[in-house]
Amino acid sequence: MGIVALGPRKKLIAAINSMKGVGQGKYSTADLYQGRYKLEETSSMGGINIVKLAIDMKTERKVALKFMTSKEAFLREVSFLKSLRSEFVVELIDYYEDAHAKAHCVVLEYGERSLADYLKRGPLQRNERKFIVDRLAHIVQHLHQQNVVHCDLKPHNFVLFGLKWKVIDLENARRAGEPVSMRVSPSYCSPELARAVLSKQTDRMRASCALDMWSFGLIVFELFCRQAFFADKPDTMQQLASYAELEVPKDVVDDIQARHMLKKVLCKNHLDRANVQAILKHAYLCGGMDTIQRESSFGYLQQTQQQLQSLLTEISVQIRT
């Protein structure tokens, strides 16, 4: 039996028959969000907002649906995701504004594991840790080059997509110079922001890149010991607000270059805090010694040389006598 050619009428009937199963069973549009996304379980991505894993029935790929009740935060996140689109930021696939202002939705690419989850696997190898630090620094650099301050950097907000770490949760982000949000993550909050929160003067606090750099430093510390420098306790904000400088334990951060870098970035005075460009040029990531370390090393050599010269002089005098 050969191929039977169908006329226009028969083609229409065949097309209708082929669609009889659509809209029923697991592919029912009634079961799909926006007629496209099949909801699965809750995702590990996201913070206080509800994030659901879903299957995009159009592309058959996993996606994350982030539902937000605040229209302001929703619009801000969508705006930043659009303007910061790159390999460093989670990909925005689509977004839906709820006319009833109950559940605005942002559709994002799906990441399997946050940095917080990644650290639970066990200690990192030296090179692996350095690779992650370098990647996170480039992510922060991308934001700061666009004059954007994330304002809520923490291990939960860096997610692994395939082989690439990217930043998520930009609802609290601000342009540098804009007033910051009252919402903070105590364990990663900068000292200056902690003081503003405790004194109830956050309206005077403006976003600056230094806010992110403090959080970045605490994340780097966590890559060594796999636990936060500051536990989320009632007095955490008071500890942060104090002017006592932090001491990075040698037994925790056993890399001298890393300790030196952390000393530069974990400064309580935000004016003295290193920026991301300085971190990317630091000896910990680039190898060798930076200027301060070089001067210190030469100073030590010079001192040792002088001590040796004094010793030789004493020996020479003793021989003569």
N, C-alpha and C positions, 0 to 999 in steps of 0.2 A: 504494500500500500504506500503510495507516494505522499508527498506533502500536499495538503489541501489548502488552497488559497481562501482566505476569509474575506467576505465583502464588508463594507462599512458597518452594516447592521449587526452582522455576526461578531465583528471585532468589539463592538460596544457591549453585546451580551456577554462575551467572554471576559471582558474587563470587569463587568459588574459581578459575575460569578466568582472571579478571582479575589474580590474584595469582601466576600461574604463573611470571612472569618475575622476581618479587621474590626477592632472595637470590642472584641470579646476575649475572655481568658486573660492571660498575663500581659497581653499587649493592649488591653482596653485603655482608651484615652481617658476614661474616668479614673483609672488607677495611676495615671501619669501626671506628674506636676507640669503644668503648662502644656499638657498633651505631648510631652517629649521626654521627661525624665522619670525613670522608675526608681522610686525611693527604696533604699536598702537600710542598713543599720546606721547608728550615730557614728560620726567620724571622730578621730582623735585630733583633727585639725580644729583650730579656733579656740576662743577663750570662753567668755560668758555667753556668747551667742550660740544658738543651736546650729550645729553643722551636721548635715546628713550626707552619707555616701549615696550616690545615685548612679544609674546607668543611663547614659545619653542614648536613647533608642535610635537617634539619627546617625550617630557615628559609632555606636556600640563601645564607647570608651567610658571608663570610670570618671566621675566628676564629683565635686563637693558642692553642696548647696548650703550656703550660709544665710540663715534667716535672721533678720535684724528688726527690732521694734522701733529703733530710733531712726527717723527719716534723715535727720542731720548727719548722723554717723554713716548711714547708708550712702548718701550722696557724696560725702567726703571720701569714703573708701573707693567708690566707683571712679571719682575724679582722679584720685592718686593712682589707681590701678591703670587708668588710661594713659596718664602723663608719664608714668614711670615704666611703662611696658618695656621689658628687656629680659635677658637671661637671668637676671638677679632677683626678679620679683615674680610672685605667683601669677600665672596667666589668667586674665579675665576672659571668660568665654561668653557670658551673657549676664543680664541683670533684669529684674522685674520689680517695679514699684507697685506696692499694694495700695489700691485706691482707698481701702479702709484703714490704712496706716497701722496694720497689725503685724504683718510679716513681710517686709521687703526682702527680696532674695538676690544674692550675688552668686552666680555660677562660676566656679573656679576649677582649674585643673586639680586633679586629686594626687596628694602625696601620701605615701604609705606610712612615713615615720617622722616625728619631730626630733629635734636634737635632744630634747629631754628624754624621749624614749630610746634614742640611739645610745645615750650614755649608760642606760641600764643594762646594756649587753655585757659590759665589762670594761676594764682599762683600755685606753687607746694606745696604739703604738706611736712611737715618737714622730715618725714621718706623717702618719695619719693625722695626728693632732695638729701638726704644723700646717698640713694641707687645709684642714678645716679652718684654722685661724686665718690663713691667707684668704680663703674663700669668703669668710664672714667680713673681713676687712674690705674686700672689694665690693661686697653688697652695700656696706655702710657708705663707702666712697661714692657709689652710684647715687644713693639717696642724697648725700650732702652736696654733691655736684649739682643736683637739681634744686638745691636750697630747701630740701625737705628733711625734717627731723622726725624720726619714727616715734619717739617718746615712750615706747613700751618694748624695747628690745629685751628678749629673754630666750632661753633655750626652746620654750614651747612655740615661739614665733619664727623659728628657722626650721624648715621642713625639707626633707630629701625627696626630690622629684627625679626618678631615674638615678643618675649619678651626680646630679647637681643640687646643691643647697640653695634654697631661695627663701626670701622673707615673706611673711604673710601678716595679716591683721593690721591694716593701715587706717583703721577707723579713728585711732587716736593721734595719727600723724598731723603735723602742723608745718606750715611754712616757717622758716626761721624768722623770729620776731613776733609771731602771733602768740596770743595767750594760750597756755597749755591747758590740758584737761585736768579735772579734779581726780579722775580715775588713775591710780598708780599701782604698780606691782611692788610692794614694799621691799622684797628681797633684791630688787634690781633698780630701785629708785635712787637718783643722784642725791648727794648731800644738800645741795642748794634747793632742790625741789622738796625734799623732806622738811627742811626748815620752813619753807613757804606753806606747806600743808599744815604743819604743827602750829604755825602762827596765824593760820587762816588768812593768808595773804596771797593765795594762788592767783588772784586777779592781777597781781603785779608781776607774776612770773611769766617770762617770755621764752619761747622755744629757742634753744641754741644747740649747735652740734655737740657741745660739751655734755649735754644730757645723755646723748647716745653713747658717747665715748666711755662714760663711767659704766654704763650697763655692759658695753662691749668688754671692758676689762674684767668685770665680774664673771662674764660668760667664759672668757679665756681661762680664768682661775678654775672654773668648774670643769673645764676640759681635762685638768690635771687630777682633781680629787673626786670628781663625779658627784659632788654635793655643793650646794650654794654656800658662798662665803657667809651670807647673812640668812639665818633661818627665819621663816615667816612667823615671828613671835610678837606679842603685844609691844615690846620695847624696841623692836627693830628700827622704827622710824627715829626714835631717840638716839640710838647708836649711830645711825647715818647722819643725823643732824649735828652730832658733836664734831669738834674741830680736830680731834685726835687723828693723826694720820694712820693709815692701815699698815700693818706689818705682814708681809707675805711669808708664810712659814717655809723655810728651806727644805724641810722634810716632806712638804707637800708639792711645791714647785721646785723640782731638783735641777732645773735647767737655769743656769746663771743668766743667760740672755733673756729668757722668758721673765725671770724675776725683775730684771732691769727694765724691761718693757712695761710690765705691770706697775712698777713704781712710777713710771712716767704717766700712765693713764689713770691710775687710781689715786689721783691727787684730790684732796677734799676741796681745795681752792680751784674752782673751774677755770680761772684765768691761767693757771699753770698746767692744766691738763693737756696732754698731747692730742693732736688732731689725727685723723685717719691717714693723712699723707705721711706724717711722721712714723706712724706704725708700719705702713707698707715699706718704708725705707729702713726700718729698724734692722739691726743685725740679726735678731731672732729669725726673721723671715728671709733676709738677704745674705746672711753669713757674714763672717768677719766681726769687726767691732765698730760701734758708732763713735762719734766725736768724743763724747764724754768718757766712754770706756777707754778709748785710745789714750786720752790725756791722763786718765787715772793709771793706766798700765805703764806709760812712759814715766809718770811721776814715781811709781813704785820702782822701776828699773833704775831711775836716777838716784833714788834714796838708797837702794841696795848697792849701787856703784860707789856712792859716797861712803857708806859703811865699810865696804871692802877696802877702799882707799885709806880710810882711817886705820883699819886693822893692819894693813901692809906697812903703814908709817910707824905704827907701834912696834911691829916686829923688827923693822929696820933699825929703830932706835935701840931696842933690846940687844940686837946683834952687835951693834957698835960699842955698846957698853960692856 
